[in-house]
Amino acid sequence: MIGILGAMGPQAGIDLASKIVAHTVVQSDQDHIPLVLYSDPRIPDRTAFLIDPSETNPAVAMSHHVQKMALTGVQYVGVACNTAHAPPIFEPFRASVAEASPNITLLNIIQETVTGILRHYPHVRRVGILGSRGTYEFRLYDDLLLKHDLVPIRPEETEKVVAAIYDKACGIKSFSSPVSQQARGWVLEAIDSVAGQGAEAVILGCTELPLAVPESSRNGIPLIDPAVMLARALITASAPDRLAPWSVL
Amino acid sequence: MIGILGAMGPQAGIDLASKIVAHTVVQSDQDHIPLVLYSDPRIPDRTAFLIDPSETNPAVAMSHHVQKMALTGVQYVGVACNTAHAPPIFEPFRASVAEASPNITLLNIIQETVTGILRHYPHVRRVGILGSRGTYEFRLYDDLLLKHDLVPIRPEETEKVVAAIYDKACGIKSFSSPVSQQARGWVLEAIDSVAGQGAEAVILGCTELPLAVPESSRNGIPLIDPAVMLARALITASAPDRLAPWSVL
């Protein structure tokens, strides 16, 4: 049974559940993989903690929620939030889950995304990264990309990506259905910025971003949705025979 | 905390979760209502049981899943499936939940839909019903509509609606993202059929149908999505101050 730790934000967890269903090959309802989405928003903001470590570490609530979810019997758990994978949050979270719920296997959206790029886009070398402030400051994707001889590229104005996610008046966290044209515009600008610097693929490295830009490419450059990579990894872990072929999607 | 009993089919439960988020007024992730989606497809087909009661009653698995979900602390539970509300399933299910999980309040998608029509469309008298074979045979909406002086209207060819949902080659249960043009065409035909008989509103009375026809009206006739009515009722039960105004949606 697959578990999704959601609520960071709520649409991101729902979106991951939807992608798991979409990437599973079935002929009837009964062929789908059992799944629990635990979406309790009483988790402190991840970026706020990364900027000011005197704030409460969201890892505490995250681990508590996984323990609640474990009562239902989930085995493979994915966290629908890139920023939550920053080491100051993810490392204590992982340690706490390992101790409290030893039967649970935690997947890592950053690792699955980089693995997915290597597998499905073997000719790509230069990779654009869009994400939250925490994603940039904690080099969430940078170091793992470099380790695999890939070159991380950032947009010139990272603050516009951050605004697209967080702005109270038009950001995706406040307005996700539909996303505002302003937020979408800022994300597209950032994609064009990394493309202008030679990016051959772009990671939409915050689970809110694909809500604003659901298309799979822009001007021929693939847009990588980490939630798709995590969804496919969760299917592979729990029911590999039902993973949809990459080419059909 | 809201609980969704999903997996009937999987996209319907996810869709209900998404509508709860969309109909909640928030300014940040933390303002959303805690929610658990329990989507385990090991529930026998609802219509198959209604047609042949010697089959296993899905109520047994449904009640078991609610008990699992109750371990996480959910209080208000909605079932994302119209057909599961047919009395031969819903009555034993409700009795079993009341006994095993007395702290849980079960909402009823049929009642919430009819209540929602009376509240938001007070001038409507003739109501079209689209749904599964079980929905028609067990008069899921008919009797409750008649009780409130509303006139239920069925499409001339109900079997095309059933095919749109169930057909193995093109039905919504097999192909939900995207839905096939054939399935969408059959649903639109049925809407036009009840409109031709004077329906002033049309209930998309199977949670798969709004996946094929997401628009809110057709030729000026409102299309009623029971999942929206259930989503709003779940918000009203758990955090009424955060229910979005009807008019903005």
Interface residues (C-beta under 8 A of the other chain):
Chain A: M1 A7 M8 G9 P10 Q11 I14 A17 S18 V21 A22 V26 Q27 S28 D29 Q30 D31 H32 I33 P34 L35 V36 L37 Y38 S39 D40 P41 R42 I43 P44 D45 K68 M69 L71 T72 G73 K168 K173 S174 S176 S177
Chain B: M1 A7 M8 G9 P10 Q11 I14 A17 S18 V21 A22 V26 Q27 S28 D29 Q30 D31 H32 I33 P34 L35 V36 L37 Y38 S39 D40 P41 R42 I43 P44 D45 K68 M69 L71 T72 G73 K168 K173 S174 S176 S177
